[in-house]
Amino acid sequence: MNKLVKNAAEAIHDIRDGAVIMSGGFGLCGNPENLISALHEKAIKGLTIISNNCGTTDFGLGVLLKADQVKKMVSSYVGENKVFEEQFLSGKLEVELVPQGTLAERIRAGGAGIGGFYTLTGVGTVVAEGKGSKVIDGREYILELPLKADFALVKAWKADKWGNLVFRKTTRNFSSLMCAAAKTTIVEVEELVEVGELDPDQIHVPSIYVHRLFQGSGYQKWIEQRTVRVRPTA
């Protein structure tokens, strides 16, 4: 099956209003920049986005929020974004806060076909409200359910034309888990190589989880806050 498409616009041609989307990235690290821009340009509304956070006020997923394209965020961190704060406090944006490790495991469970899992994280807090619980070895655990999506939007460092993926360092974050947890996984890559050029032992996500693939361009690789060490005068 030919998974290659020309660009981000073609890759998201069937994403409609109200879609549930998983988006890779940790802060502004490893964001699918081309795909986010394509969603913005298409002006899709009512999105539910599952991602570690919602970018910053002006970059990453934040541009979708700013354009009133997001209905709900399922996230573990909501700082660095003034629009997020304003929309949440006004009741305009629905937010489900999930502890970071729990978020990763819920996504993994969605991809692995696991019906749920018990965790200590969140017991006795608002995170546990409305959730099932069970006492195991004398300790209370809460039941967390899997997360799934219509689409996963992911950026990889390198891929072959079949869709075998390699991530680079921190940019891997939640992305490899998301590839298995969505009905359709769309991947943009910095480098696209021929089949057989990747070392099989270095592949992070096998091609079976990838449905569409294209080579991205114009990457800005945003930085949230740049801090420079003060150097003493020589």
Secondary structure, DSSP 4 states (H G I P E B T S, - for coil): ---B-SSHHHHTTT--TT-EEEE--BTTBT--HHHHHHHHHHT--SEEEESS----SSSTTHHHHHTT-EEEEEES---S-HHHHHHHHTT-SEEEE--HHHHHHHHHHHHHT---EEESTTTTSGGGTT--EEEETTEEEEEE----EEEEEEEEEEEETT--EE--GGGGTTHHHHTTSEEEEEEEEEEEE-TT-S-GGG-SB-GGG--EEEE--------S----PPPPP-
